Amino acid sequence: MANTKNVTKTPSGRIKYRGETFAGYNKPKRTPGAKKKSAVLAKKGSEIKLVRFGDSSMSIKKDQPKNRKSFRARHKCDTAKDKFSARYWSCKAW
C-alpha cells in the first residue's frame, strides 16, 4: 500500500500519482479511452490506493428506479464501507 509520500502536488493544487492527475483524494474522475470508466485516488489515514471501477462499454441508468434498485441489491451497496474497493465507489456513483 502506498502512502502520501508517493504523491506530488502540482502548482495548480491538483494531485499527481503514477503519471495521472486528480482533483483531490476521494474524488472520482472519468478515464476516457481506458479499460475502466472511472478512477479515484482513495485515501484512508496516510495510506492511498488508485482504484479503477466501472465497465467502459456500459452506461449508468440510475434515473430508472428498477435498474437502480436491482444494481444496489446485486452489489450489496448497503454494506460497502471500504474506500479501497471498487464496489464502494461504484455504489457511490449509483
N, C-alpha and C positions, 0 to 999 in steps of 0.2 A: 504494500500500500504506500502510495506516495504521500508526501506531506507538503505543507505550504512553502517549503524551501525550494521546491522544484518549479515554482510559478514565478513569472516575471510580470510586472505591471508596465503597461505602455504609458507614454506621456498623456494620452487621452483618458486614462483611467480604466482602460479595458485590461483584461487578464489574458496572458498568453501562456499556453501549456501545450507542449508537444507540437508546436507549429500552428496551433489553432487559437483563435482569439474568441473570448467570451465576454459578455456584458458584465458578468459577475458570477459569484458562486451561486449554485442552485437556481440558475436562470436558463431554462431550455432555449435552444436555438435550432432553426431548421438547417438541414445539411443537404442542399441540392446536389444531385449527382453522386451521392454516397449510397452505400448499401442500406443504411438505415435512414429513417425520415428525420429524426431529431437527435441531438446530443446535448448533454448537460455536464457541467463540471460540478459534481456533488461534493459537499463538504460536511464533515461531522467532526467537530472539535478542530484538531490540527491536521486530520487526515483528509485527503482528497482523492477522488476517483472520477475518471472520464466514463460516463455511462451513455451508451447509444441505445436508442429504442425506436420502435415503430417500423412497420413494413412500408417501404417507399412506394410500392405499387398499389397500396390501398388508401382509400380516402376515409376520413373520420366523418361519421354521420351522427354526431352526438345530439343533433337537434331533433332526431326521431326517438321518442320515448321508448319504443320497443327495443330498438338497437342499443340504446344507452343502458337499459336495464339488463339486457342479455350480456353485453360486454362486461359490465361491472360484476355480474353474478359469475360469469365464466372465469374471470381473473381474480375473483375474491378480493375485490378492491377495498372492502371494509377492513381487511386485516393487513393491508400493505403499509408497513411502517418504516422499512429500511430504505433510506435515501440512496444507498449504493446499489439498489436493484432497479432493473428496467421496468419491472412490474409497478413499482411505486410511481415512477414518472409517467408511465403510460396511463395509469389510473387517474393521475392528477390531470392529465390532458383531457380525460373524459369527464 
